[in-house]
């Protein structure tokens, strides 16, 4: 209780107080309700940080809610200053805060319902779909095939990239411009390299040791590991890849160390991550453009109100005005799951929500976010927000609980896929869905393809919970065994 109290004071009193005292505060109903959002998201984040179990998915959700939809809107509403030129009236601002809080309440309700259901679940009950998926084990031969595929793609795509290897250390702007008219295809191809390269490296670090000995696998691993490390430095670095993705790769590799997945170590690392998001992330886009300006350090409040990275709340306001003027678009729900269908075959394919909101606001730049709150609202109003976030909360809690139960099993997807999804979840929440559907599909599909159901993995021990932790392959730099 003492730890919860300390974290709650820091997150709901100290940090908001620092933001509000930075400028003259303009009191409004929206600002008062935003205080409720800050208290809700900050309190929930404090609870996750002090829980007796590690909850990766819950942490990822509440960090995004607290920073992007808690502190940042608090600064915007207090100063009436926003990153982009579009301005909504006070009624729309109040409605935007209400939509955000509605989503948080629905998420909390879904989490509570899933937690209660899990507590009442009998120990002898058959595993559900989520548990069967997360209990899948990495198959060594499939992993080696993925490594070969990643290296083959690298040989083809890097040599075909304008500027070749050096292009990955210039800037994202330079790579996009080099793609020319084929930039969309080039983006798809680069993701088809980045995601397999990431999973190949992570799989090598966590593939379980076979019961009959693994001398051959050990030799292949020692051969491939430095090559895969070098490949990931090239294709998954923060210069050529979005910061959220590069951060997800780094954090997932970091939390592949078993010791960091224990509650106490997780709290320390999570606290450092929150500090980095608040004080380092705003300046981490230094390599985004080819023409780089000197870094100007400003207050946290000024970052929230002037940096387009924190436009989520303003986009919610823009979306509410868009819905009021043009109505809801239920058909847009089909866009993300059918993202692979080309527009030539589906002329009425929904437009990216971020682009649609940018056009409605009259911007001549379209690379804007569309948070899940407004994305779901544009489908079917408040009802869709409640349903989407209640299901998301229940799913996140279920995934965290299953990962906790499987934490001592070697080589299962729970130890790899859950942290990866939890940290990429920030991109999922920031949106828009159509823009991230491809990378997200690859992120989930690749580990499924290199794993096998536990019951079929004859080379590995029984699926019963082991009495002692399974041994992982000895890989230098992984932090040792749990």
The 8 nearest C-alpha neighbors of each residue, nearest first, counted from 0:
[[1, 3, 2, 4, 5, 49, 46, 6],
 [2, 0, 4, 3, 5, 6, 49, 7],
 [1, 3, 5, 4, 0, 6, 49, 7],
 [4, 2, 0, 6, 1, 5, 45, 7],
 [3, 5, 7, 1, 2, 6, 8, 0],
 [6, 4, 2, 8, 7, 3, 1, 9],
 [5, 7, 9, 45, 3, 8, 4, 10],
 [8, 6, 4, 10, 42, 5, 9, 45],
 [9, 7, 12, 5, 11, 6, 10, 4],
 [8, 10, 13, 6, 7, 12, 11, 14],
 [11, 9, 41, 7, 8, 14, 12, 6],
 [10, 12, 38, 8, 41, 7, 9, 15],
 [13, 11, 8, 15, 9, 16, 14, 10],
 [12, 14, 9, 16, 15, 17, 10, 8],
 [13, 15, 17, 16, 10, 12, 9, 18],
 [16, 14, 18, 17, 12, 13, 19, 11],
 [17, 15, 13, 19, 14, 18, 12, 20],
 [16, 18, 14, 15, 20, 19, 13, 21],
 [19, 17, 15, 300, 16, 21, 20, 74],
 [20, 18, 16, 21, 17, 15, 22, 24],
 [19, 21, 17, 22, 18, 16, 23, 24],
 [20, 22, 18, 19, 17, 300, 23, 298],
 [23, 21, 20, 24, 19, 78, 18, 77],
 [22, 24, 25, 78, 20, 21, 77, 19],
 [25, 23, 77, 26, 22, 78, 19, 20],
 [26, 24, 77, 78, 27, 23, 76, 79],
 [25, 27, 24, 30, 77, 28, 31, 29],
 [26, 28, 30, 29, 31, 25, 76, 89],
 [29, 27, 31, 30, 32, 93, 26, 89],
 [28, 30, 93, 32, 27, 31, 33, 92],
 [29, 31, 33, 27, 28, 32, 76, 26],
 [30, 32, 28, 34, 33, 29, 27, 35],
 [33, 31, 35, 29, 34, 30, 28, 36],
 [34, 32, 30, 36, 35, 31, 29, 96],
 [33, 35, 37, 32, 31, 36, 38, 30],
 [34, 36, 38, 32, 33, 37, 39, 31],
 [37, 35, 33, 39, 34, 38, 100, 69],
 [38, 36, 69, 34, 40, 35, 39, 41],
 [37, 39, 35, 41, 11, 36, 40, 42],
 [40, 38, 36, 42, 37, 41, 35, 43],
 [39, 41, 65, 43, 37, 42, 38, 36],
 [42, 40, 44, 10, 38, 11, 43, 39],
 [43, 41, 45, 39, 44, 7, 40, 38],
 [42, 44, 46, 40, 45, 41, 39, 47],
 [45, 43, 41, 47, 46, 61, 42, 40],
 [46, 44, 42, 48, 6, 43, 47, 7],
 [45, 47, 43, 49, 44, 48, 50, 3],
 [48, 46, 44, 50, 45, 49, 58, 43],
 [49, 47, 45, 46, 266, 50, 44, 58],
 [48, 50, 46, 47, 3, 45, 2, 51],
 [51, 49, 47, 52, 48, 46, 53, 262],
 [50, 52, 262, 49, 53, 47, 48, 263],
 [53, 51, 50, 262, 54, 403, 261, 49],
 [52, 54, 262, 55, 261, 260, 51, 50],
 [55, 53, 399, 57, 56, 58, 52, 47],
 [54, 56, 58, 57, 421, 418, 53, 59],
 [57, 55, 421, 59, 58, 395, 54, 399],
 [56, 58, 60, 54, 59, 55, 61, 395],
 [57, 59, 55, 56, 61, 60, 62, 54],
 [60, 58, 56, 421, 62, 57, 422, 61],
 [61, 59, 57, 63, 58, 62, 64, 56],
 [60, 62, 64, 63, 44, 58, 59, 65],
 [63, 61, 65, 59, 64, 60, 58, 66],
 [62, 64, 61, 60, 66, 65, 67, 425],
 [65, 63, 61, 68, 62, 67, 66, 69],
 [64, 66, 69, 40, 62, 63, 61, 68],
 [67, 65, 70, 69, 63, 64, 68, 62],
 [68, 66, 71, 63, 64, 69, 309, 65],
 [67, 69, 64, 65, 66, 72, 312, 71],
 [70, 68, 65, 37, 66, 71, 72, 67],
 [69, 71, 73, 66, 72, 65, 68, 74],
 [70, 72, 303, 74, 73, 67, 69, 68],
 [73, 71, 75, 74, 70, 69, 68, 76],
 [72, 74, 70, 76, 71, 75, 77, 69],
 [73, 75, 77, 72, 71, 76, 300, 78],
 [76, 74, 72, 80, 79, 78, 73, 304],
 [75, 77, 79, 73, 78, 74, 30, 72],
 [76, 78, 24, 25, 74, 75, 79, 73],
 [77, 79, 80, 75, 76, 24, 74, 25],
 [80, 78, 76, 75, 77, 81, 25, 74],
 [81, 79, 75, 78, 304, 82, 76, 305],
 [80, 82, 304, 83, 75, 305, 79, 313],
 [83, 81, 305, 307, 304, 306, 310, 84],
 [82, 84, 81, 85, 307, 310, 305, 313],
 [85, 83, 86, 82, 81, 362, 360, 361],
 [86, 84, 83, 360, 87, 317, 361, 81],
 [87, 85, 84, 88, 317, 81, 83, 313],
 [88, 86, 91, 316, 92, 89, 85, 317],
 [87, 89, 91, 90, 92, 86, 93, 316],
 [90, 88, 92, 91, 93, 87, 29, 27],
 [89, 91, 93, 92, 88, 94, 87, 29],
 [90, 92, 94, 93, 88, 89, 87, 316],
 [93, 91, 89, 95, 94, 90, 316, 29],
 [92, 94, 29, 90, 96, 91, 95, 89],
 [93, 95, 91, 97, 92, 96, 98, 90],
 [96, 94, 92, 98, 97, 316, 93, 315],
 [95, 97, 99, 93, 94, 98, 33, 100],
 [96, 98, 94, 100, 95, 99, 101, 93],
 [99, 97, 101, 95, 96, 100, 94, 102],
 [98, 100, 96, 102, 101, 97, 95, 103],
 [99, 101, 103, 97, 102, 98, 36, 104],
 [102, 100, 98, 104, 99, 103, 97, 105],
 [101, 103, 105, 99, 100, 104, 388, 384],
 [104, 102, 100, 106, 105, 101, 107, 99],
 [103, 105, 107, 101, 106, 102, 100, 108],
 [106, 104, 389, 108, 102, 385, 388, 103],
 [105, 107, 392, 389, 388, 103, 109, 108],
 [108, 106, 110, 104, 105, 109, 103, 111],
 [109, 107, 105, 111, 106, 110, 104, 112],
 [108, 110, 389, 393, 392, 106, 112, 107],
 [111, 109, 392, 393, 107, 113, 108, 396],
 [112, 110, 114, 108, 109, 113, 107, 115],
 [113, 111, 109, 115, 114, 110, 116, 108],
 [112, 114, 393, 116, 110, 115, 111, 117],
 [115, 113, 111, 117, 116, 112, 110, 118],
 [116, 114, 118, 112, 117, 113, 111, 119],
 [115, 117, 113, 119, 114, 118, 112, 120],
 [116, 118, 120, 114, 119, 115, 113, 397],
 [119, 117, 115, 116, 120, 114, 121, 113],
 [120, 118, 116, 117, 115, 121, 114, 122],
 [119, 121, 117, 118, 116, 122, 124, 123],
 [122, 120, 124, 123, 119, 118, 117, 125],
 [121, 123, 124, 120, 125, 119, 126, 118],
 [122, 124, 121, 125, 120, 126, 119, 127],
 [123, 125, 121, 122, 126, 120, 127, 119],
 [126, 124, 123, 127, 122, 121, 130, 131],
 [127, 125, 130, 131, 124, 128, 129, 123],
 [126, 128, 130, 129, 131, 125, 132, 124],
 [127, 129, 131, 130, 132, 126, 133, 125],
 [130, 128, 132, 131, 127, 133, 398, 401],
 [129, 131, 133, 127, 132, 128, 126, 134],
 [132, 130, 128, 134, 129, 133, 127, 126],
 [133, 131, 129, 130, 134, 135, 128, 452],
 [132, 134, 413, 412, 130, 135, 131, 129],
 [135, 133, 131, 411, 132, 130, 412, 136],
 [136, 134, 452, 453, 451, 411, 133, 132],
 [137, 135, 411, 450, 410, 451, 453, 138],
 [136, 138, 450, 410, 449, 206, 139, 411],
 [137, 139, 450, 141, 140, 449, 142, 451],
 [140, 138, 142, 141, 143, 137, 206, 216],
 [141, 139, 143, 142, 138, 144, 449, 145],
 [142, 140, 449, 144, 138, 143, 139, 145],
 [141, 143, 145, 139, 144, 140, 449, 138],
 [142, 144, 146, 140, 145, 141, 139, 147],
 [143, 145, 141, 147, 142, 146, 148, 140],
 [146, 144, 148, 142, 147, 143, 149, 199],
 [145, 147, 143, 149, 199, 144, 148, 150],
 [146, 148, 144, 150, 145, 149, 151, 143],
 [149, 147, 145, 151, 146, 150, 152, 144],
 [150, 148, 146, 152, 196, 151, 147, 195],
 [149, 151, 153, 147, 152, 148, 146, 154],
 [152, 150, 148, 154, 153, 149, 147, 155],
 [153, 151, 149, 155, 154, 150, 156, 148],
 [152, 154, 150, 156, 151, 155, 157, 149],
 [153, 155, 151, 152, 157, 156, 158, 150],
 [154, 156, 152, 153, 158, 157, 159, 151],
 [157, 155, 159, 153, 158, 152, 154, 160],
 [158, 156, 160, 163, 159, 153, 155, 154],
 [157, 159, 163, 156, 155, 160, 154, 164],
 [160, 158, 156, 157, 155, 161, 163, 154],
 [159, 161, 163, 157, 158, 156, 162, 166],
 [162, 160, 163, 177, 159, 166, 178, 174],
 [161, 163, 166, 165, 160, 164, 167, 177],
 [164, 162, 160, 158, 157, 161, 165, 166],
 [165, 163, 166, 167, 157, 162, 158, 233],
 [164, 166, 167, 168, 163, 162, 169, 161],
 [165, 167, 162, 169, 168, 164, 163, 174],
 [168, 166, 239, 165, 169, 164, 233, 234],
 [167, 169, 166, 165, 238, 170, 239, 233],
 [168, 170, 166, 167, 173, 165, 238, 289],
 [171, 169, 287, 173, 172, 286, 238, 239],
 [170, 172, 239, 174, 287, 173, 175, 288],
 [173, 171, 175, 288, 170, 174, 176, 287],
 [174, 172, 176, 170, 175, 171, 177, 289],
 [173, 175, 177, 171, 172, 176, 178, 166],
 [176, 174, 172, 178, 177, 173, 182, 171],
 [177, 175, 173, 178, 179, 174, 172, 182],
 [178, 176, 174, 179, 175, 173, 161, 182],
 [177, 179, 182, 175, 176, 181, 185, 174],
 [180, 178, 181, 177, 176, 182, 175, 185],
 [179, 181, 182, 178, 183, 176, 184, 177],
 [180, 182, 184, 179, 178, 183, 185, 186],
 [181, 183, 178, 185, 179, 184, 180, 186],
 [184, 182, 186, 185, 181, 187, 180, 178],
 [185, 183, 187, 181, 186, 182, 188, 178],
 [184, 186, 182, 188, 183, 187, 181, 178],
 [187, 185, 183, 189, 184, 188, 182, 190],
 [188, 186, 184, 190, 185, 189, 191, 183],
 [189, 187, 191, 185, 190, 186, 184, 192],
 [188, 190, 192, 186, 191, 187, 193, 185],
 [191, 189, 193, 192, 187, 188, 194, 186],
 [192, 190, 188, 189, 193, 194, 187, 195],
 [191, 193, 189, 190, 195, 194, 196, 152],
 [194, 192, 190, 196, 234, 195, 191, 189],
 [193, 195, 197, 196, 192, 190, 191, 442],
 [196, 194, 198, 197, 192, 149, 193, 199],
 [197, 195, 199, 193, 149, 194, 198, 192],
 [196, 198, 194, 200, 195, 199, 193, 201],
 [199, 197, 201, 195, 200, 196, 202, 194],
 [198, 200, 202, 196, 146, 197, 201, 195],
 [199, 201, 203, 197, 198, 202, 227, 196],
 [200, 202, 198, 204, 203, 199, 197, 205],
 [201, 203, 199, 205, 204, 200, 206, 198],
 [204, 202, 200, 201, 206, 205, 199, 220],
 [203, 205, 201, 202, 206, 474, 200, 477],
 [206, 204, 202, 203, 410, 207, 201, 471],
 [205, 207, 410, 202, 203, 137, 204, 208],
 [208, 206, 410, 471, 409, 472, 205, 209],
 [207, 209, 472, 471, 213, 210, 206, 470],
 [208, 210, 212, 211, 213, 459, 458, 207],
 [209, 211, 212, 459, 208, 458, 460, 213],
 [212, 210, 209, 213, 458, 208, 459, 214],
 [213, 211, 209, 210, 214, 208, 215, 216],
 [212, 214, 216, 215, 209, 217, 208, 211],
 [215, 213, 217, 216, 212, 218, 219, 211],
 [214, 216, 218, 217, 213, 219, 212, 220],
 [217, 215, 213, 219, 218, 214, 220, 139],
 [216, 218, 214, 220, 215, 219, 213, 221],
 [217, 219, 215, 221, 220, 216, 214, 222],
 [218, 220, 222, 216, 221, 217, 223, 215],
 [221, 219, 217, 223, 222, 218, 224, 216],
 [220, 222, 218, 219, 224, 223, 217, 225],
 [221, 223, 219, 220, 224, 218, 225, 226],
 [224, 222, 220, 226, 221, 225, 227, 219],
 [223, 225, 227, 226, 221, 220, 222, 228],
 [226, 224, 228, 227, 223, 229, 222, 221],
 [225, 227, 229, 223, 224, 228, 230, 222],
 [228, 226, 230, 224, 229, 225, 200, 223],
 [229, 227, 225, 231, 226, 230, 224, 232],
 [228, 230, 232, 226, 227, 231, 225, 233],
 [231, 229, 227, 233, 232, 228, 226, 234],
 [232, 230, 235, 234, 233, 228, 229, 227],
 [231, 233, 229, 236, 230, 235, 234, 228],
 [232, 234, 230, 231, 235, 236, 167, 229],
 [233, 235, 231, 193, 236, 232, 230, 167],
 [236, 234, 231, 232, 245, 233, 240, 193],
 [235, 237, 232, 238, 245, 234, 240, 239],
 [238, 236, 240, 245, 242, 239, 241, 235],
 [239, 237, 286, 236, 170, 240, 168, 171],
 [238, 240, 171, 167, 170, 237, 236, 168],
 [239, 241, 237, 238, 235, 236, 245, 242],
 [242, 240, 244, 243, 237, 245, 239, 238],
 [241, 243, 245, 244, 237, 246, 240, 284],
 [242, 244, 246, 241, 245, 247, 426, 423],
 [243, 245, 247, 246, 242, 241, 248, 240],
 [246, 244, 242, 248, 237, 247, 243, 235],
 [247, 245, 243, 249, 244, 248, 242, 250],
 [246, 248, 244, 250, 422, 245, 249, 423],
 [249, 247, 245, 251, 246, 250, 252, 244],
 [248, 250, 246, 252, 247, 251, 253, 245],
 [251, 249, 253, 247, 252, 248, 246, 254],
 [252, 250, 254, 253, 248, 419, 249, 418],
 [251, 253, 255, 249, 250, 254, 248, 201],
 [254, 252, 250, 251, 255, 256, 249, 259],
 [255, 253, 256, 251, 252, 259, 250, 260],
 [254, 256, 252, 253, 257, 251, 415, 414],
 [255, 257, 254, 477, 258, 259, 478, 253],
 [258, 256, 260, 481, 259, 255, 480, 254],
 [259, 257, 260, 256, 481, 261, 264, 478],
 [258, 260, 264, 261, 257, 265, 256, 254],
 [261, 259, 257, 258, 265, 254, 262, 264],
 [260, 262, 259, 264, 263, 258, 265, 53],
 [263, 261, 265, 53, 264, 52, 266, 260],
 [264, 262, 266, 265, 261, 267, 259, 260],
 [265, 263, 259, 267, 266, 261, 262, 268],
 [264, 266, 262, 268, 263, 267, 259, 260],
 [267, 265, 269, 263, 264, 268, 48, 270],
 [266, 268, 270, 264, 269, 265, 271, 263],
 [267, 269, 271, 265, 270, 266, 272, 264],
 [270, 268, 272, 266, 271, 267, 265, 273],
 [269, 271, 273, 267, 272, 268, 266, 274],
 [272, 270, 268, 274, 269, 273, 275, 267],
 [271, 273, 269, 275, 270, 274, 276, 268],
 [274, 272, 276, 270, 275, 271, 269, 277],
 [273, 275, 271, 277, 272, 276, 278, 270],
 [276, 274, 279, 272, 278, 273, 277, 280],
 [277, 275, 280, 273, 274, 278, 279, 272],
 [278, 276, 274, 275, 279, 273, 280, 299],
 [277, 279, 275, 276, 274, 280, 281, 299],
 [280, 278, 275, 281, 282, 276, 277, 283],
 [279, 281, 276, 283, 282, 278, 275, 277],
 [282, 280, 279, 283, 278, 302, 284, 277],
 [283, 281, 280, 284, 279, 285, 294, 278],
 [282, 284, 280, 285, 281, 279, 242, 286],
 [285, 283, 287, 286, 282, 281, 242, 280],
 [286, 284, 283, 287, 282, 291, 288, 294],
 [285, 287, 238, 170, 284, 288, 289, 291],
 [286, 288, 284, 171, 170, 285, 172, 238],
 [289, 287, 172, 290, 170, 286, 291, 171],
 [288, 290, 170, 291, 172, 173, 287, 169],
 [291, 289, 288, 292, 286, 287, 170, 172],
 [292, 290, 289, 288, 285, 293, 286, 287],
 [291, 293, 294, 290, 285, 295, 288, 289],
 [292, 294, 295, 291, 285, 296, 290, 282],
 [293, 295, 292, 296, 282, 285, 291, 297],
 [296, 294, 293, 297, 282, 292, 298, 302],
 [295, 297, 294, 298, 282, 302, 299, 281],
 [298, 296, 295, 301, 299, 302, 300, 294],
 [299, 297, 301, 300, 302, 296, 21, 18],
 [298, 300, 302, 301, 303, 297, 18, 278],
 [299, 301, 303, 18, 298, 302, 74, 304],
 [302, 300, 304, 298, 303, 299, 305, 297],
 [301, 303, 299, 306, 305, 300, 304, 298],
 [304, 302, 71, 300, 301, 305, 306, 309],
 [303, 305, 81, 301, 82, 75, 302, 80],
 [306, 304, 82, 302, 303, 301, 81, 307],
 [307, 305, 302, 308, 82, 303, 309, 304],
 [308, 306, 310, 309, 82, 305, 83, 304],
 [307, 309, 306, 310, 281, 311, 303, 82],
 [310, 308, 307, 311, 303, 67, 306, 71],
 [309, 311, 307, 313, 312, 308, 314, 82],
 [312, 310, 314, 313, 309, 370, 368, 315],
 [313, 311, 315, 314, 310, 68, 72, 316],
 [312, 314, 316, 310, 315, 311, 317, 81],
 [313, 315, 317, 311, 316, 312, 318, 310],
 [316, 314, 318, 312, 373, 313, 317, 95],
 [315, 317, 313, 319, 314, 95, 318, 92],
 [318, 316, 314, 320, 315, 319, 321, 313],
 [317, 319, 321, 315, 316, 320, 314, 322],
 [320, 318, 322, 316, 321, 317, 323, 315],
 [321, 319, 323, 317, 318, 322, 324, 316],
 [320, 322, 318, 324, 319, 323, 325, 317],
 [323, 321, 326, 319, 325, 320, 327, 324],
 [322, 324, 320, 321, 326, 325, 319, 327],
 [323, 325, 321, 322, 326, 320, 319, 327],
 [326, 324, 322, 321, 323, 327, 320, 328],
 [327, 325, 322, 323, 324, 328, 321, 377],
 [326, 328, 377, 322, 378, 329, 379, 325],
 [327, 329, 378, 330, 331, 377, 326, 379],
 [330, 328, 378, 331, 379, 332, 327, 377],
 [329, 331, 332, 328, 333, 378, 349, 334],
 [332, 330, 333, 349, 329, 334, 328, 378],
 [331, 333, 330, 334, 329, 378, 335, 336],
 [334, 332, 331, 336, 335, 330, 337, 349],
 [333, 335, 337, 331, 349, 332, 338, 336],
 [334, 336, 433, 338, 337, 432, 436, 333],
 [337, 335, 338, 334, 333, 436, 332, 339],
 [338, 336, 334, 335, 339, 340, 333, 348],
 [337, 339, 335, 340, 334, 336, 433, 436],
 [340, 338, 337, 341, 437, 336, 335, 436],
 [339, 341, 338, 337, 342, 345, 344, 348],
 [342, 340, 343, 344, 339, 345, 338, 348],
 [343, 341, 345, 346, 344, 348, 340, 347],
 [342, 344, 341, 345, 346, 340, 348, 347],
 [345, 343, 342, 341, 346, 340, 348, 347],
 [344, 346, 342, 348, 347, 343, 341, 340],
 [345, 347, 342, 348, 343, 344, 341, 349],
 [348, 346, 345, 349, 342, 350, 344, 343],
 [347, 349, 345, 346, 342, 350, 334, 331],
 [350, 348, 331, 334, 347, 351, 330, 333],
 [349, 351, 352, 348, 355, 354, 334, 331],
 [350, 352, 354, 353, 433, 355, 349, 434],
 [353, 351, 355, 354, 431, 350, 369, 356],
 [352, 354, 369, 367, 368, 356, 355, 351],
 [353, 355, 365, 357, 351, 352, 356, 358],
 [356, 354, 352, 358, 353, 357, 359, 351],
 [355, 357, 359, 353, 358, 354, 352, 360],
 [358, 356, 354, 360, 362, 365, 355, 359],
 [357, 359, 361, 355, 360, 356, 362, 354],
 [358, 360, 356, 361, 357, 355, 321, 362],
 [359, 361, 357, 358, 362, 85, 356, 317],
 [362, 360, 358, 359, 357, 363, 85, 356],
 [363, 361, 364, 357, 360, 358, 365, 359],
 [362, 364, 365, 361, 358, 357, 360, 366],
 [365, 363, 362, 366, 357, 367, 358, 354],
 [364, 366, 354, 357, 367, 363, 353, 362],
 [365, 367, 364, 354, 353, 368, 357, 363],
 [368, 366, 353, 365, 354, 369, 357, 310],
 [367, 369, 353, 430, 431, 429, 370, 311],
 [368, 370, 431, 430, 353, 352, 429, 374],
 [371, 369, 429, 430, 372, 428, 373, 311],
 [370, 372, 374, 428, 373, 375, 430, 429],
 [371, 373, 370, 374, 375, 376, 384, 99],
 [374, 372, 376, 315, 375, 371, 370, 377],
 [373, 375, 371, 377, 376, 372, 370, 369],
 [374, 376, 378, 377, 373, 384, 372, 383],
 [377, 375, 380, 373, 378, 374, 384, 379],
 [376, 378, 327, 374, 375, 379, 328, 380],
 [379, 377, 329, 375, 328, 376, 327, 380],
 [378, 380, 383, 376, 377, 329, 382, 327],
 [379, 381, 376, 382, 383, 377, 378, 384],
 [382, 380, 384, 383, 376, 385, 379, 98],
 [383, 381, 385, 384, 380, 379, 386, 376],
 [382, 384, 379, 386, 385, 381, 375, 380],
 [385, 383, 381, 387, 375, 382, 386, 376],
 [386, 384, 382, 105, 383, 388, 387, 389],
 [385, 387, 383, 389, 384, 388, 390, 382],
 [388, 386, 384, 390, 389, 385, 383, 391],
 [389, 387, 106, 391, 390, 105, 385, 102],
 [388, 390, 109, 105, 106, 392, 386, 391],
 [391, 389, 393, 388, 387, 392, 394, 109],
 [390, 392, 388, 394, 389, 393, 395, 387],
 [393, 391, 106, 109, 110, 395, 389, 390],
 [392, 394, 109, 110, 113, 390, 396, 391],
 [395, 393, 391, 397, 392, 396, 390, 398],
 [396, 394, 392, 398, 397, 393, 56, 391],
 [397, 395, 399, 393, 110, 398, 394, 400],
 [396, 398, 394, 400, 395, 399, 393, 401],
 [399, 397, 395, 401, 396, 400, 394, 402],
 [398, 400, 396, 402, 54, 397, 401, 395],
 [401, 399, 403, 397, 402, 398, 396, 404],
 [400, 402, 404, 398, 403, 399, 130, 397],
 [403, 401, 413, 405, 399, 400, 404, 406],
 [402, 404, 400, 406, 401, 405, 399, 52],
 [405, 403, 401, 402, 406, 400, 407, 399],
 [404, 406, 402, 403, 408, 407, 401, 413],
 [405, 407, 403, 404, 408, 402, 414, 413],
 [408, 406, 468, 405, 409, 469, 465, 404],
 [409, 407, 405, 406, 469, 411, 410, 468],
 [408, 410, 469, 207, 411, 471, 407, 470],
 [409, 411, 207, 206, 136, 205, 137, 408],
 [412, 410, 136, 134, 135, 413, 409, 414],
 [411, 413, 133, 415, 414, 416, 135, 134],
 [412, 414, 133, 402, 411, 415, 417, 416],
 [415, 413, 412, 411, 416, 417, 406, 402],
 [416, 414, 412, 413, 417, 418, 419, 255],
 [415, 417, 419, 412, 413, 418, 420, 414],
 [416, 418, 420, 419, 413, 415, 421, 414],
 [419, 417, 421, 420, 251, 416, 55, 415],
 [420, 418, 416, 251, 417, 421, 422, 423],
 [419, 421, 423, 417, 418, 422, 424, 416],
 [422, 420, 56, 418, 424, 59, 419, 55],
 [421, 423, 424, 247, 420, 419, 59, 425],
 [424, 422, 420, 425, 426, 421, 247, 419],
 [423, 425, 427, 421, 422, 426, 420, 428],
 [426, 424, 428, 423, 427, 63, 422, 429],
 [425, 427, 429, 424, 423, 428, 430, 243],
 [428, 426, 424, 430, 425, 429, 423, 432],
 [429, 427, 425, 371, 426, 430, 370, 424],
 [428, 430, 370, 426, 427, 368, 425, 369],
 [431, 429, 369, 370, 432, 368, 427, 428],
 [430, 432, 369, 434, 368, 433, 353, 352],
 [433, 431, 430, 435, 434, 436, 335, 427],
 [432, 434, 335, 436, 435, 351, 431, 334],
 [433, 435, 432, 431, 436, 351, 430, 437],
 [434, 436, 432, 437, 433, 438, 439, 431],
 [435, 437, 439, 433, 432, 335, 438, 434],
 [436, 438, 440, 439, 435, 441, 338, 434],
 [439, 437, 441, 440, 435, 436, 442, 190],
 [440, 438, 442, 436, 441, 437, 435, 443],
 [439, 441, 437, 443, 442, 438, 444, 436],
 [442, 440, 444, 438, 439, 443, 445, 437],
 [441, 443, 439, 440, 444, 438, 445, 194],
 [444, 442, 440, 441, 445, 446, 439, 447],
 [443, 445, 441, 447, 446, 440, 442, 448],
 [444, 446, 448, 447, 441, 443, 442, 449],
 [447, 445, 449, 448, 444, 443, 450, 198],
 [448, 446, 444, 450, 445, 449, 443, 451],
 [447, 449, 445, 446, 450, 444, 141, 451],
 [450, 448, 141, 446, 142, 447, 138, 137],
 [451, 449, 137, 138, 136, 447, 448, 135],
 [450, 452, 135, 136, 138, 456, 453, 137],
 [453, 451, 135, 455, 454, 456, 136, 450],
 [452, 454, 456, 135, 455, 136, 462, 451],
 [453, 455, 452, 456, 462, 457, 461, 451],
 [456, 454, 453, 452, 457, 451, 458, 459],
 [457, 455, 453, 458, 454, 459, 451, 452],
 [456, 458, 459, 455, 454, 460, 453, 461],
 [459, 457, 456, 209, 210, 460, 211, 455],
 [460, 458, 457, 456, 209, 210, 461, 208],
 [461, 459, 462, 210, 458, 457, 456, 209],
 [460, 462, 463, 459, 454, 453, 464, 465],
 [463, 461, 453, 464, 460, 454, 465, 134],
 [462, 464, 461, 465, 460, 466, 408, 453],
 [463, 465, 462, 466, 408, 407, 405, 461],
 [466, 464, 467, 463, 468, 469, 408, 407],
 [465, 467, 464, 468, 469, 463, 407, 408],
 [466, 468, 465, 469, 407, 464, 470, 408],
 [469, 467, 407, 470, 465, 408, 466, 481],
 [470, 468, 409, 408, 467, 471, 407, 465],
 [471, 469, 468, 472, 208, 409, 207, 480],
 [472, 470, 207, 208, 473, 409, 469, 205],
 [471, 473, 208, 474, 207, 470, 206, 205],
 [472, 474, 471, 475, 479, 480, 477, 204],
 [473, 475, 477, 472, 476, 204, 479, 221],
 [476, 474, 477, 473, 478, 479, 204, 221],
 [475, 477, 478, 474, 479, 256, 473, 204],
 [478, 476, 256, 479, 475, 474, 204, 255],
 [477, 479, 476, 256, 480, 258, 257, 475],
 [480, 478, 477, 481, 473, 476, 256, 474],
 [479, 481, 478, 257, 471, 470, 258, 473],
 [480, 257, 258, 479, 468, 256, 478, 470]]
